[in-house]
């Protein structure tokens, strides 16, 4: 079975959130707040440092068109700066 992982662009990621949240998320990435990023089939998983003592758990589900869903264990839970 071949898994066709889509190429993710900044535009595809921007569609999941507003521009301010996207910018904050990009800063989190650039500042090294994303921990243990990994791909498991069509899932992207990581942890993200935030305001809580333990990192948030982030998961993005992909499909052939791009991002199908994204969740986070933070209070927002969806389309947040962590995802």
Order of alpha helices (4+ residues) and beta strands (2+ residues): alpha-alpha-beta-beta-beta-beta
